[in-house]
């Protein structure tokens, strides 16, 4: 039978083992302490982000969802496809701005002012409104009934955009203009969805949805 006494060689290692144990306990204590400190900080940041998102949603609702019809256009001046549609958007606003509320949804990454349309810009830096309406690319559009929360049309403005840097001069199908005209004329939109072409929202502007 082995005994750990003064005459046992292992006895000389006991002080060293004690020091090692103390250091290990101290290290674990520090790790637990650091983890517990991060909890409240992360919770506070998450709460602040939720509050900011709520303020964005509230402001957007008061400015753009108070009337019956809303035309929501995801726009960024950083996207070459979207920039090609400024004149088209202006023309649509001039034609239908009295019957339909227009909004240019800007991601807040430095989009430049647009002459005559600054009142239509709404900054959505967290993309909370884009997600709410299911917008995925610039310049995707949504035509909605704000009273019934119904999406009447979603997709392309027209069929000019082919890819990044390739936008035709003339459109064969003016999807958004036709959708608004049909809606105001008889309350029914015949083409309800198309696949938008542009820069992905929230991602690299060079990534495109073809």
Secondary structure, DSSP 8 states (H G I E B T S, - for coil): ----STTSGGGGGHHHHHHHHHHHHHHHHHHHHHHHHHHHHHHHHHHHHHHHHHHHHHHHHHHHSSSSEEEEEEE-TT-HHHHTTHHHHHHHHHHHTTTSEEEEEE-SS-----TTTGGGEEE-TT-HHHHHHT--EET-EEEEETTTTEEEEEE-S-S-EEETTEE-SS-S--HHHHHHHHHHHHS--S--B----EEETTS-TT-EE-
